[in-house]
Amino acid sequence: MVASRSARERKAGVEAGPLARVAIDVDRTQAFVYKIACTTCTAKGDKAWSAYRPGGDNGYLAAMDRWILHLVERHPDAEAPCLAYLPEAQQRLHERREAATEEPPTA
């Protein structure tokens, strides 16, 4: 059974902790788009800092990874269930950075 959008939003909100405001939108292809916003940090102007990632296969994971790294960097004393996944988030970040620096094979 597939979880509803509101159930996914509630679960993500619990995992993200009290500093997060989680919303799940639906894009034009009817895929979930995960948005995790910080209740204390701002980005440009008065907008809240947020991780905004399309659903696809790993949209939740990508948004939560970015949120975890934000918590560690900006709110080191914060507590949230998602922080248990910090080593995995750091590993995925390392892998993405390595893949981005690899040169494409020449033909």
N, C-alpha and C positions, 0 to 999 in steps of 0.2 A: 504494500500500500504506500503510495506516494504522499508525503506530508504536504499539507496545505501551505500556502504562502504565509499566512498568519502564524502557523505553528513553527515554520522555519524561522520566521522573524523573532518569535519569542525565544526559541532555543538559542539563536545567535546572540540575542540580547543578554541572556543569562551567561553564556560563555564569555562574552566580551567584558562583562563586569559593569560596575556602577558609573564609570566615567564615559560609557558609550551610549550612543543613541543609534539604534539599528533600524534600517528601513530596507525593504525589498521592493523594488519597482519591477515592472514588466516592460521589456523593450518592444520594438515593433515586430520582432520575430517571435514574440510571446515567451522569450527566455527571461529568467530571473536576473536582475541586476542588483547586487548587494552593495549597500552603502552603510558604512560604520563611521559615525561622526563623533568627535571628541566634544564633551560638554564644556571643557575649559579652554581649549586651544583654538586660536583663529589662524586662518591662512591669509588669503588676500582680503583686504578690507575687514568687514565684520563677519565674513563667512566662517563657519566652523571648519576646522581641519577635518578632512574625511578621506577614507579609502573608498573608492568607487570602482567596482569591478563587475564586468558582465558575467552572467552565469556560466554558460558553457559547461565544460567538464570540471573546472576547478575555480569558478568564480568565488564561491564561499571561501575556499582555502586561500586564494590569493588575497581577498579582502581581509580575512582574519590574520594571515601572516603579516600584512602591512600594519594592521592594528596592533598586533603583538609587539612588533619592532618599535612602533610609536610609543607604546606604553613603557617599554624598557628604556628608551632614550629620553622621553619627556616626563615620564611619571614613574621614576624608579621605585618609589615606595607604594605604588598602587597594587592592589590585589585583584586578580580576576582569574577565573578557572582556565581561561585560554593560555595563561602564562605557563601552564604545564607543558605546552607544546613549543616552547621557545627553542629548544635544540633543533627540532624538525624545521621550524620556520627559518632559522639561521642556515641550516643545510640547504634548503630550497633556494634561499637568496644567494648563497655561494654558488650553487649549480647554475642559476640564471646568469650570474655575473660571468662565470667561466664560459658559458655558451655564447654570451654576447661578445666576448673578447676573442673567441676562436675565429680564425680567418677561414672564409669559405674555400673549399678545395678548388684548385685551378684545373682547367680542362686541357 
